[in-house]
């Protein structure tokens, strides 16, 4: 059985060695798909036995789906993992034990993902753990064609594993806020597409089957997206921090829930409003407005 792990990178020297080490004994091959890093990422990847390929960046979905076309035909399973994530030893053991027993009708595997923020594991707020599909049969899965919050989708049945992966980013808060500013622009594009339909809508949103990712996406697209901009950011933060007890995560948790649950989502709404205002004032179409305001060509 050949399991290939795919890691997308750009300047990930802080995390890459740790990520690859967590795959030791599990992955038959590690493929690092790099966007022309300027730090030691490529040296680290090579030193740890990974195969490195490079491609200019468009978005996560385009990069990952291109990576799938670069894998050998002998590949049986594909594992998607970010450079700042690690598989826990219990999950590695579970994959090694259960994966060979899975029947050919199964296309994908779900497990839990947790996240740390400023060194603290986030346990409250109803955010984590979230069940994600990160392991799938080669040729049976691909990434949603979205600009933000993309998931792997498969057509066939899936199974659930009990183990967990951990997202533990070691960069500074300044780096985190700069990254989320860019994320906000990309999420604004997806929200605008729900209203203006300027590109195909590719989504795992579904209430059928009870899968967490599908249900959360349905709530986001059908309920959250229809609420007034700005207000919905506050309502979401209140739900997470008060109703779902996010305040129990301590000082680091308060910063996380406020920044990720309110500031980030309010920033998305502000960018959506800015694009619409640009359209009215300049009398231009939605795609031109997005490129001029957000710097994204769609």
PAZAPA-4460 file (N, C-alpha, C; in steps of 0.05 Angstrom, whole numbers, plus 32768, in hexadecimal, padded with zeros to 4 digits):
% residues 298
    n_x    n_y    n_z   ca_x   ca_y   ca_z    c_x    c_y    c_z   seq   type   mol
   8011   7FE8   8000   8000   8000   8000   8012   8019   8000     1      X     A
   800E   802A   7FEC   801E   8042   7FEA   800E   805A   7FF3     2      X     A
   8016   8067   8009   8009   807F   8013   801C   8097   800E     3      X     A
   8012   80AB   8000   8022   80C2   7FFA   8017   80DA   8009     4      X     A
   8028   80E8   8018   8020   8100   8026   8028   8119   8015     5      X     A
   8015   812B   8012   8019   8144   8003   8019   815C   8015     6      X     A
   802E   816C   8014   8031   8183   8026   8036   819C   8013     7      X     A
   8024   81B0   8016   8028   81C9   8007   8039   81DB   8018     8      X     A
   804D   81E8   800C   805F   81F9   801C   8065   8213   800F     9      X     A
   806A   8227   8020   8077   8240   8019   8084   824A   8033    10      X     A
   809F   824A   8034   80AE   8253   804B   80A4   8245   8065    11      X     A
   80A7   822B   8066   809E   821B   807D   80B5   820E   808C    12      X     A
   80CB   821D   808E   80E2   8211   809C   80DD   820C   80BA    13      X     A
   80CA   821B   80C6   80C4   8217   80E2   80B6   81FC   80E7    14      X     A
   80A7   81F2   80D3   8094   81DD   80D8   809A   81C3   80C9    15      X     A
   80A7   81C5   80B2   80A8   81AE   809F   80B4   8195   80AB    16      X     A
   80CB   8197   80B8   80D8   8180   80C3   80C6   8171   80D7    17      X     A
   80B9   8180   80E8   80A7   8174   80FC   808F   8166   80EE    18      X     A
   8084   8172   80D9   806E   8166   80CB   8077   814C   80BE    19      X     A
   808D   814C   80B0   8097   8133   80A3   809D   811E   80B7    20      X     A
   80A9   8126   80CE   80AF   8112   80E3   8096   8104   80ED    21      X     A
   8080   8112   80EE   8067   8105   80F7   805C   80F1   80E4    22      X     A
   8066   80F1   80CB   805E   80DE   80B6   8071   80C6   80B4    23      X     A
   8085   80C5   80C5   809A   80B0   80C3   808E   8095   80C7    24      X     A
   8094   8083   80B5   808A   8067   80B7   806F   8063   80AB    25      X     A
   8061   8079   80A4   8046   8078   8099   8046   807E   807B    26      X     A
   8052   8094   8073   8051   809C   8057   8066   808E   8047    27      X     A
   805F   8082   8031   8072   8077   801E   8082   808C   8010    28      X     A
   8075   80A3   800C   8083   80BA   7FFF   8077   80D4   800A    29      X     A
   8088   80E8   800E   807E   8103   8015   8085   8115   7FFE    30      X     A
   8070   8122   7FF4   8073   8135   7FDD   806E   8151   7FE8    31      X     A
   8083   8162   7FE6   8081   817E   7FEE   807C   818E   7FD5    32      X     A
   8066   819C   7FD5   805E   81AD   7FBE   8064   81C9   7FC6    33      X     A
   807A   81D4   7FBC   8084   81EE   7FC6   807E   8205   7FB3    34      X     A
   8078   821C   7FBF   8073   8234   7FAF   808B   8247   7FB1    35      X     A
   80A2   823C   7FA9   80BB   824B   7FA6   80C3   8259   7FC1    36      X     A
   80C6   8249   7FD5   80CE   8252   7FEF   80E9   8260   7FEE    37      X     A
   80ED   8274   8000   8106   8283   8001   8116   827C   801B    38      X     A
   810B   826B   802C   811A   8263   8044   8125   8247   8040    39      X     A
   8129   8238   8056   8136   821E   8054   8122   8207   804F    40      X     A
   810A   820D   8047   80F5   81F9   8043   80FF   81E2   8030    41      X     A
   810A   81E9   801A   8112   81D5   8006   8129   81C3   8011    42      X     A
   813C   81CF   801F   8152   81C0   802B   8147   81AC   8040    43      X     A
   8134   81B5   804F   8129   81A4   8064   8119   818D   8057    44      X     A
   810A   8193   8043   80FA   817E   8035   810D   8169   8029    45      X     A
   8122   8172   801C   8134   815F   8010   8143   814E   8025    46      X     A
   814B   815B   803A   815A   814D   804F   8149   8138   805D    47      X     A
   812E   813B   805C   811C   8128   8069   8110   8115   8054    48      X     A
   811C   8114   803C   8114   8100   8028   80FB   8105   8018    49      X     A
   80F2   811E   8019   80D9   8125   800A   80E0   812A   7FED    50      X     A
   80CC   8125   7FDC   80CF   812D   7FC0   80C3   8149   7FBD    51      X     A
   80D2   815B   7FB1   80CA   8177   7FAF   80C3   817E   7F93    52      X     A
   80AB   818A   7F8F   80A3   8195   7F76   809A   81B1   7F7B    53      X     A
   809C   81C3   7F67   8096   81DF   7F6B   8082   81E9   7F56    54      X     A
   8071   81FB   7F5F   805D   8207   7F4D   8055   8222   7F58    55      X     A
   8050   8236   7F47   8047   8250   7F50   802B   824E   7F5D    56      X     A
   8027   825E   7F70   800F   825D   7F81   7FF7   826A   7F74    57      X     A
   7FE0   825D   7F76   7FC6   8269   7F6F   7FB5   8269   7F88    58      X     A
   7FAE   8252   7F92   7FA1   824E   7FAC   7FA5   8231   7FB5    59      X     A
   7F9D   822B   7FCD   7FA1   8210   7FD8   7F95   81FB   7FC6    60      X     A
   7F7D   81FF   7FBE   7F6E   81EB   7FAE   7F7D   81E5   7F94    61      X     A
   7F84   81FA   7F85   7F92   81F6   7F6C   7FAD   81E8   7F70    62      X     A
   7FBB   81F0   7F85   7FD6   81E4   7F8A   7FD4   81C7   7F91    63      X     A
   7FC0   81C0   7FA2   7FBE   81A4   7FAB   7FB4   8192   7F94    64      X     A
   7FA0   819C   7F85   7F96   818C   7F6E   7FAB   8188   7F59    65      X     A
   7FBC   819C   7F55   7FD2   8198   7F42   7FE6   8183   7F4D    66      X     A
   7FEB   8184   7F67   7FFD   8170   7F73   7FF3   8154   7F6E    67      X     A
   7FD9   8150   7F6F   7FCF   8135   7F6A   7FD6   812A   7F4F    68      X     A
   7FD9   813C   7F3B   7FE0   8133   7F20   7FFE   812C   7F1E    69      X     A
   800D   8132   7F33   802A   812C   7F33   8031   8113   7F41    70      X     A
   801D   8105   7F4D   8023   80EC   7F5C   8024   80D4   7F49    71      X     A
   8034   80C1   7F52   8037   80A8   7F42   801D   8098   7F41    72      X     A
   8019   808B   7F2B   8000   807B   7F28   7FFF   8064   7F3C    73      X     A
   8015   805D   7F48   8016   8047   7F5B   800B   8050   7F77    74      X     A
   8005   8069   7F7A   7FFB   8074   7F94   7FE0   8067   7F9A    75      X     A
   7FDD   805F   7FB3   7FC3   8054   7FBC   7FB3   8068   7FCC    76      X     A
   7FC0   8075   7FDF   7FB3   8089   7FF0   7FC2   80A3   7FF1    77      X     A
   7FB4   80B9   7FF3   7FC0   80D4   7FF5   7FB8   80E0   8010    78      X     A
   7FCC   80EB   801E   7FC7   80F8   8038   7FCE   8116   8034    79      X     A
   7FBB   8127   8039   7FC0   8144   8038   7FC7   814E   8054    80      X     A
   7FDD   815B   8057   7FE5   8166   8071   7FF3   8181   806C    81      X     A
   7FED   8195   807D   7FFA   81AE   807B   8015   81AD   808A    82      X     A
   8027   81BE   8082   8042   81BD   808E   8042   81C3   80AC    83      X     A
   802E   81D2   80B6   802D   81D8   80D3   801C   81C4   80E2    84      X     A
   8014   81AF   80D6   8005   819A   80E3   8016   8181   80E8    85      X     A
   800D   8172   80FC   801A   8158   8102   8005   8143   8107    86      X     A
   800B   812A   80FF   7FFA   8114   8107   8002   810B   8123    87      X     A
   7FEF   8106   8134   7FF5   80FB   814F   7FFE   80DE   814B    88      X     A
   800F   80D4   815D   8017   80B7   815C   7FFF   80A4   815C    89      X     A
   7FEA   80AB   816B   7FD3   8099   816B   7FC5   8098   8150    90      X     A
   7FC4   80AE   8142   7FB8   80AE   8127   7FC9   809E   8114    91      X     A
   7FE4   80A1   8115   7FF6   8092   8104   7FF1   8074   8108    92      X     A
   7FF0   806C   8121   7FEC   804F   8128   7FD1   8046   811D    93      X     A
   7FBD   8057   811F   7FA2   804F   8115   7FA2   804D   80F7    94      X     A
   7FAF   805F   80E9   7FB0   805D   80CC   7FBE   8044   80C3    95      X     A
   7FD5   803E   80D0   7FE4   8026   80C9   7FD4   800D   80CE    96      X     A
   7FC4   800D   80E3   7FB5   7FF5   80EA   7F9B   7FF2   80D9    97      X     A
   7F8D   8007   80D5   7F73   8005   80C8   7F72   8008   80AA    98      X     A
   7F85   8018   809F   7F83   801E   8083   7F85   8005   8071    99      X     A
   7F97   7FF1   8077   7F98   7FD9   8066   7F7E   7FC9   8067   100      X     A
   7F6E   7FCD   807B   7F55   7FBD   807E   7F3D   7FCA   8070   101      X     A
   7F40   7FE3   8066   7F2A   7FF1   805A   7F24   7FE6   803F   102      X     A
   7F0A   7FE1   8039   7F02   7FD6   8020   7F04   7FEA   8009   103      X     A
   7F04   7FE0   7FF1   7F08   7FF1   7FD9   7EF1   8004   7FD4   104      X     A
   7EDA   8001   7FE1   7EC4   8013   7FDE   7EC8   802D   7FED   105      X     A
   7EDB   802E   8000   7EDF   8046   8010   7EF2   8059   8001   106      X     A
   7EEA   8072   7FFF   7EFA   8086   7FF0   7F0A   8098   8002   107      X     A
   7F01   809C   801C   7F0F   80B0   802C   7F0D   80AA   804A   108      X     A
   7F1E   80B7   8059   7F20   80B3   8076   7F1E   80CF   8084   109      X     A
   7F0D   80D1   8098   7F0B   80E8   80A9   7F19   80E3   80C3   110      X     A
   7F25   80F9   80CE   7F2E   80F9   80EA   7F2C   8115   80F5   111      X     A
   7F33   8118   810E   7F30   8132   811B   7F49   8143   8118   112      X     A
   7F45   815D   8116   7F5A   8170   8115   7F56   8184   812C   113      X     A
   7F6C   8188   813B   7F6B   819D   8151   7F80   81B2   814A   114      X     A
   7F7E   81C9   8158   7F8F   81DF   8153   7F9A   81EC   816C   115      X     A
   7FB3   81F5   816B   7FBE   8205   8181   7FBF   8222   8178   116      X     A
   7FBF   8234   818B   7FC2   8250   8186   7FD4   825C   819C   117      X     A
   7FEB   8267   8194   7FFF   8271   81A7   8005   825D   81BC   118      X     A
   8009   8244   81B3   8011   822F   81C5   7FFC   8221   81D5   119      X     A
   7FE3   822A   81D2   7FCD   821E   81E2   7FBA   820E   81CF   120      X     A
   7FB3   81F6   81D7   7FA0   81E6   81C8   7F84   81F1   81CD   121      X     A
   7F76   81F7   81B7   7F5B   8203   81B9   7F48   81EC   81BD   122      X     A
   7F39   81EC   81D4   7F27   81D7   81DB   7F0A   81DF   81DB   123      X     A
   7F04   81F8   81DB   7EE8   8201   81DE   7EE0   8213   81C6   124      X     A
   7EC8   821D   81C7   7EBE   822E   81B1   7EB0   821F   819B   125      X     A
   7EAE   8205   819D   7EA1   81F5   8188   7EAF   81F4   816E   126      X     A
   7EC9   81FA   816F   7ED9   81FC   8156   7EE8   81E2   8151   127      X     A
   7EF6   81D8   8166   7F06   81C0   8163   7EFE   81AC   8178   128      X     A
   7F02   8192   8173   7F0D   8187   815A   7EF9   8188   8143   129      X     A
   7F03   818C   812B   7EF2   818A   8113   7EFB   8172   8104   130      X     A
   7EE7   8164   80F9   7EED   814B   80E9   7EF3   8154   80CD   131      X     A
   7F0A   814A   80C3   7F13   8151   80A8   7F1A   8138   8098   132      X     A
   7F15   813A   807E   7F1D   8124   806C   7F38   812B   8061   133      X     A
   7F4D   811D   806B   7F68   8123   8062   7F76   810B   8055   134      X     A
   7F69   80F4   8055   7F75   80DC   8049   7F60   80D0   8036   135      X     A
   7F68   80CC   801D   7F55   80C2   8009   7F63   80B1   7FF5   136      X     A
   7F53   80A0   7FE8   7F5E   808E   7FD4   7F66   809E   7FBB   137      X     A
   7F7E   8098   7FB1   7F89   80A7   7F9A   7F76   80A4   7F82   138      X     A
   7F6F   80BA   7F76   7F5D   80BA   7F5F   7F40   80BD   7F67   139      X     A
   7F3A   80BD   7F81   7F1E   80BE   7F8A   7F18   80D9   7F98   140      X     A
   7F2B   80EA   7F9C   7F26   8103   7FAA   7F35   811A   7F9D   141      X     A
   7F2B   8132   7FA3   7F39   814A   7F9B   7F2F   8161   7FAD   142      X     A
   7F3D   8178   7FAB   7F36   818F   7FBC   7F20   819F   7FAF   143      X     A
   7F0E   81A9   7FC0   7EFA   81BC   7FB6   7F08   81D3   7FA8   144      X     A
   7EFB   81DC   7F92   7F06   81F3   7F83   7EFB   820D   7F90   145      X     A
   7F08   8215   7FA6   7F01   822C   7FB5   7F1A   823D   7FBB   146      X     A
   7F15   8256   7FC3   7F2B   8267   7FCA   7F32   8265   7FE7   147      X     A
   7F20   825A   7FF8   7F25   825A   8014   7F16   8243   8021   148      X     A
   7F21   8238   8037   7F13   8223   8047   7F0C   820B   8036   149      X     A
   7F1F   8202   8025   7F1A   81EC   8013   7F1C   81D1   8021   150      X     A
   7F0B   81BE   8019   7F0C   81A3   8024   7F11   818F   800E   151      X     A
   7F1B   8178   8015   7F1C   8161   8003   7F00   8155   8000   152      X     A
   7EF9   814F   7FE7   7EDF   8142   7FE3   7EE3   8128   7FD4   153      X     A
   7ED3   8114   7FDB   7ED2   80FB   7FCE   7EB5   80F4   7FC8   154      X     A
   7EB1   80E3   7FB5   7E95   80DB   7FAD   7E8B   80C3   7FBD   155      X     A
   7E9E   80B1   7FC4   7E96   8098   7FD1   7E94   8099   7FEF   156      X     A
   7E90   8082   7FFC   7E8D   8080   8019   7EA8   8087   8027   157      X     A
   7EA5   808F   8040   7EBD   8096   8050   7EBB   8088   806B   158      X     A
   7ED1   8087   807A   7ED1   807C   8094   7EDD   8091   80A7   159      X     A
   7ED9   808D   80C1   7EE3   809F   80D6   7EF8   8091   80E7   160      X     A
   7F0E   809F   80EB   7F23   8096   80FD   7F21   80A7   8116   161      X     A
   7F2A   809B   812D   7F28   80A9   8147   7F40   80BB   814C   162      X     A
   7F56   80B8   813E   7F6F   80C7   8144   7F6C   80E4   813B   163      X     A
   7F81   80F4   8142   7F80   8111   813D   7F9A   811A   8131   164      X     A
   7F98   8131   8122   7FAF   8140   8119   7FAD   815B   8127   165      X     A
   7FC5   8167   812B   7FC7   8181   8139   7FD3   8196   8127   166      X     A
   7FC5   81AD   8125   7FCF   81C4   8117   7FDD   81D5   812C   167      X     A
   7FF8   81D7   812B   8007   81E6   813F   801B   81F8   8131   168      X     A
   8011   8210   812A   8022   8223   811C   8033   8233   812F   169      X     A
   804D   8235   8129   8061   8241   813B   8067   825E   8134   170      X     A
   805B   8269   811F   8061   8285   8117   8054   8299   812A   171      X     A
   805C   82B2   8127   8054   82C8   8139   8037   82D0   8134   172      X     A
   802C   82DF   8146   8010   82E9   8143   800F   82FD   812C   173      X     A
   8025   830C   8127   8025   831E   8110   8023   830E   80F6   174      X     A
   8031   82F8   80F4   802F   82E6   80DD   8013   82DC   80DA   175      X     A
   8007   82D4   80F0   7FEB   82C9   80F0   7FD7   82DD   80E6   176      X     A
   7FD9   82F6   80EF   7FC6   830A   80E6   7FCA   8311   80C9   177      X     A
   7FE3   8312   80C0   7FE8   8318   80A4   7FDD   8302   8092   178      X     A
   7FE0   82E9   809B   7FD6   82D2   808C   7FB7   82D3   808A   179      X     A
   7FAB   82DA   80A1   7F8E   82DA   80A1   7F82   82F3   8092   180      X     A
   7F92   8307   808F   7F8A   831D   807D   7F87   8313   8061   181      X     A
   7F9B   8303   8058   7F9A   82F7   803D   7F83   82E3   803B   182      X     A
   7F7F   82D3   8050   7F69   82C0   8051   7F4E   82CF   804E   183      X     A
   7F4C   82E6   805B   7F33   82F5   805A   7F2C   82FE   803D   184      X     A
   7F40   8305   802E   7F3B   830C   8012   7F31   82F4   8002   185      X     A
   7F3C   82DD   8007   7F34   82C5   7FF9   7F18   82BC   8001   186      X     A
   7F12   82BE   801B   7EF8   82B7   8024   7EE3   82CA   801A   187      X     A
   7EEA   82E4   8017   7ED8   82F8   800C   7ED0   82F0   7FEF   188      X     A
   7EE3   82E5   7FE0   7EDE   82DC   7FC5   7EC8   82C6   7FC5   189      X     A
   7ECB   82B3   7FD7   7EB8   829D   7FD9   7E9C   82A7   7FE1   190      X     A
   7E9B   82BA   7FF4   7E81   82C5   7FFB   7E74   82D5   7FE5   191      X     A
   7E84   82E5   7FD7   7E7A   82F4   7FC0   7E70   82E1   7FAA   192      X     A
   7E7D   82CA   7FA6   7E75   82B8   7F92   7E59   82AC   7F98   193      X     A
   7E53   82A9   7FB2   7E38   829F   7FB9   7E23   82B2   7FAF   194      X     A
   7E29   82CC   7FAE   7E16   82E0   7FA6   7E16   82E6   7F88   195      X     A
   7E2E   82E6   7F7C   7E31   82EF   7F60   7E36   82D9   7F4C   196      X     A
   7E3E   82C1   7F55   7E40   82A9   7F44   7E53   82AE   7F2D   197      X     A
   7E6B   82B8   7F32   7E7E   82BE   7F1C   7E91   82A7   7F17   198      X     A
   7E90   8292   7F28   7EA0   827A   7F23   7E91   8262   7F2E   199      X     A
   7E98   824A   7F24   7E89   8233   7F2D   7E89   8230   7F4C   200      X     A
   7E73   8227   7F57   7E71   8224   7F74   7E76   8207   7F7A   201      X     A
   7E8D   8202   7F88   7E96   81E7   7F8F   7E96   81E5   7FAD   202      X     A
   7E85   81D4   7FB8   7E81   81D4   7FD5   7E7A   81B8   7FDF   203      X     A
   7E83   81B2   7FF7   7E7C   8199   8005   7E63   819D   8016   204      X     A
   7E56   81B4   8014   7E3F   81BA   8025   7E29   81A6   8021   205      X     A
   7E21   8199   8037   7E0B   8185   8036   7E03   817E   8052   206      X     A
   7DE8   817A   8055   7DDE   8171   806F   7DDB   8152   806F   207      X     A
   7DDF   8146   8058   7DDD   8129   8055   7DF6   811C   8061   208      X     A
   7DF2   8106   806E   7E08   80F7   8078   7E13   8100   8093   209      X     A
   7E0C   8119   809B   7E14   8124   80B5   7E32   8129   80B7   210      X     A
   7E41   812B   80A1   7E5D   8131   80A3   7E62   814E   80AC   211      X     A
   7E74   8151   80C0   7E77   816B   80CC   7E7F   8181   80B8   212      X     A
   7E91   817B   80A6   7E9A   818F   8092   7E83   8198   8080   213      X     A
   7E73   8184   8078   7E5C   818B   8066   7E47   819B   8074   214      X     A
   7E41   8194   808E   7E2D   81A3   809D   7E37   81BF   80A3   215      X     A
   7E50   81C2   80AB   7E5A   81DD   80B1   7E5B   81EE   8098   216      X     A
   7E62   81E3   8081   7E63   81F2   8069   7E46   81FB   8061   217      X     A
   7E32   81E9   8065   7E16   81EF   805F   7E0D   8207   8070   218      X     A
   7E13   8205   808A   7E0C   821B   809C   7E19   8235   8094   219      X     A
   7E32   8234   808B   7E40   824C   8083   7E35   8258   806A   220      X     A
   7E2E   8247   8056   7E25   8252   803D   7E07   8258   803C   221      X     A
   7DF7   824A   804B   7DDA   824D   804A   7DD0   825F   8060   222      X     A
   7DDD   825E   8078   7DD3   826E   808F   7DE5   8286   8093   223      X     A
   7DFF   8281   8099   7E11   8297   80A0   7E13   82AC   808A   224      X     A
   7E16   82A2   8071   7E1A   82B5   805A   7E03   82C7   8055   225      X     A
   7DEB   82C0   805F   7DD3   82D0   805B   7DCE   82E4   8071   226      X     A
   7DDE   82E3   8087   7DDB   82F6   809C   7DE8   8310   8095   227      X     A
   7DE0   8326   80A1   7DED   8340   809B   7E0B   8340   80A1   228      X     A
   7E1A   834C   808E   7E37   834E   8092   7E3D   835D   80AB   229      X     A
   7E52   8355   80B9   7E5A   8362   80D2   7E4B   8355   80EA   230      X     A
   7E31   8356   80E9   7E21   834A   80FF   7E27   832C   8101   231      X     A
   7E2A   831F   80EB   7E2E   8302   80EC   7E49   82FB   80F9   232      X     A
   7E5D   830D   80F5   7E77   8308   8102   7E74   830A   8120   233      X     A
   7E66   831E   812A   7E62   8320   8147   7E51   8309   8151   234      X     A
   7E3C   8301   8143   7E2B   82EB   814C   7E3B   82D1   814E   235      X     A
   7E4D   82CC   813A   7E5D   82B4   813B   7E71   82B5   8152   236      X     A
   7E7D   82CC   8157   7E8F   82CE   816E   7E81   82C9   8188   237      X     A
   7E69   82D5   818C   7E59   82D1   81A4   7E52   82B4   81A8   238      X     A
   7E4B   82A6   8192   7E45   828A   8194   7E5D   827A   819D   239      X     A
   7E74   827F   8192   7E8C   8270   8199   7E96   8277   81B5   240      X     A
   7E98   8290   81BB   7EA5   8299   81D4   7E94   8296   81EC   241      X     A
   7E7A   829B   81E9   7E68   829A   8200   7E58   8280   8201   242      X     A
   7E49   827A   81EC   7E37   8263   81ED   7E47   8249   81ED   243      X     A
   7E5D   8247   81DD   7E6D   822F   81DB   7E86   8231   81ED   244      X     A
   7E86   8244   8200   7E99   8245   8216   7EB6   8249   820D   245      X     A
   7EBA   8259   81F8   7ED5   825E   81EF   7EE6   826D   8203   246      X     A
   7ED9   827B   8216   7EE8   8289   822A   7EF8   8276   823D   247      X     A
   7EF1   825D   823C   7EFF   8249   824D   7F1B   8243   8242   248      X     A
   7F21   824C   822A   7F3B   8246   821E   7F51   8259   8227   249      X     A
   7F4B   826A   823B   7F5F   827C   8246   7F66   8293   8235   250      X     A
   7F7D   82A1   823B   7F84   82B9   822D   7F8B   82B4   8210   251      X     A
   7F9A   829F   820A   7FA0   8298   81EE   7F86   8291   81DF   252      X     A
   7F74   8283   81ED   7F5B   827C   81E0   7F49   8294   81DB   253      X     A
   7F49   82A8   81ED   7F3A   82C0   81E9   7F45   82CF   81D0   254      X     A
   7F5F   82D1   81CE   7F6B   82DD   81B6   7F63   82CE   819D   255      X     A
   7F64   82B4   819E   7F5D   82A4   8186   7F3F   82A7   817E   256      X     A
   7F2D   82A4   8191   7F11   82A6   818B   7F09   82C2   8181   257      X     A
   7F16   82D7   818D   7F10   82F2   8184   7F1B   82F7   8168   258      X     A
   7F35   82F0   8164   7F42   82F6   814A   7F36   82E4   8134   259      X     A
   7F34   82CA   8139   7F2B   82B8   8123   7F0C   82B8   8121   260      X     A
   7EFE   82BB   8138   7EE1   82B9   8138   7ED3   82D3   8132   261      X     A
   7EE0   82EA   8138   7ED3   8304   8133   7EE3   8316   8120   262      X     A
   7EFC   831D   8128   7F0C   832F   8117   7F0F   8325   80FA   263      X     A
   7F16   830C   80F7   7F1A   8301   80DC   7F00   8302   80CC   264      X     A
   7EEA   82FA   80D8   7ED1   82F8   80CA   7EC5   8314   80C4   265      X     A
   7ECA   8327   80D7   7EC2   8343   80D1   7ED3   834E   80BB   266      X     A
   7EED   8347   80BA   7EFE   8350   80A4   7EF4   8345   8089   267      X     A
   7EEC   832C   8088   7EE0   8321   8070   7EC8   8332   8067   268      X     A
   7EB6   8338   807A   7E9E   8347   8073   7EA5   8363   806A   269      X     A
   7EB9   836F   8076   7EC2   838A   806E   7ECD   8389   8051   270      X     A
   7EDB   8374   804A   7EE6   8372   802F   7ED0   836D   801B   271      X     A
   7EBC   835D   8022   7EA5   8359   8010   7E97   8374   800B   272      X     A
   7E93   8384   8020   7E86   839E   801D   7E97   83B1   800C   273      X     A
   7EB2   83AF   800F   7EC3   83C0   7FFF   7EC2   83B9   7FE2   274      X     A
   7EC1   83A0   7FDB   7EBE   8398   7FBF   7EA4   83A2   7FB3   275      X     A
   7E8E   839F   7FC2   7E74   83A8   7FB8   7E74   83C6   7FB4   276      X     A
   7E80   83D5   7FC7   7E81   83F2   7FC5   7E91   83FA   7FAC   277      X     A
   7EA7   83EC   7FA7   7EB7   83F2   7F8F   7EA8   83ED   7F76   278      X     A
   7E97   83D8   7F76   7E87   83D2   7F5E   7E73   83E9   7F59   279      X     A
   7E67   83F3   7F6E   7E53   8409   7F6B   7E60   8423   7F62   280      X     A
   7E76   842A   7F6F   7E83   8444   7F6A   7E91   8445   7F4F   281      X     A
   7E9D   842E   7F47   7EAC   842D   7F2E   7E9D   8421   7F17   282      X     A
   7E85   8416   7F1D   7E74   840A   7F08   7E83   83F4   7EF9   283      X     A
   7E8F   83E2   7F08   7E9D   83CB   7EFC   7E91   83B1   7F05   284      X     A
   7E97   839B   7EF8   7E8D   8381   7EFF   7E9B   8376   7F17   285      X     A
   7E8F   8360   7F21   7E99   8354   7F3A   7EB6   834A   7F37   286      X     A
   7EBD   833D   7F21   7ED7   8332   7F1E   7EED   8348   7F1D   287      X     A
   7EE6   835E   7F0F   7EF9   8375   7F0E   7EFC   8381   7F29   288      X     A
   7EE6   8384   7F38   7EE7   838F   7F53   7EF8   837E   7F66   289      X     A
   7EF5   8364   7F64   7F05   8352   7F75   7F22   8355   7F6F   290      X     A
   7F29   8357   7F56   7F46   8359   7F4F   7F51   8374   7F58   291      X     A
   7F41   838A   7F55   7F4B   83A4   7F5C   7F4D   83A8   7F7B   292      X     A
   7F39   839D   7F89   7F38   83A2   7FA6   7F47   838D   7FB6   293      X     A
   7F44   8374   7FAE   7F51   835E   7FBE   7F6A   8353   7FB1   294      X     A
   7F70   835B   7F98   7F88   8352   7F8B   7F87   8335   7F83   295      X     A
   7F6F   832A   7F80   7F6B   830E   7F78   7F5E   830D   7F5D   296      X     A
   7F6A   82FE   7F4A   7F5F   82FB   7F30   7F4E   82E1   7F2F   297      X     A
   7F34   82E4   7F2A   7F23   82CD   7F2A   7F18   82C8   7F0E   298      X     A
***
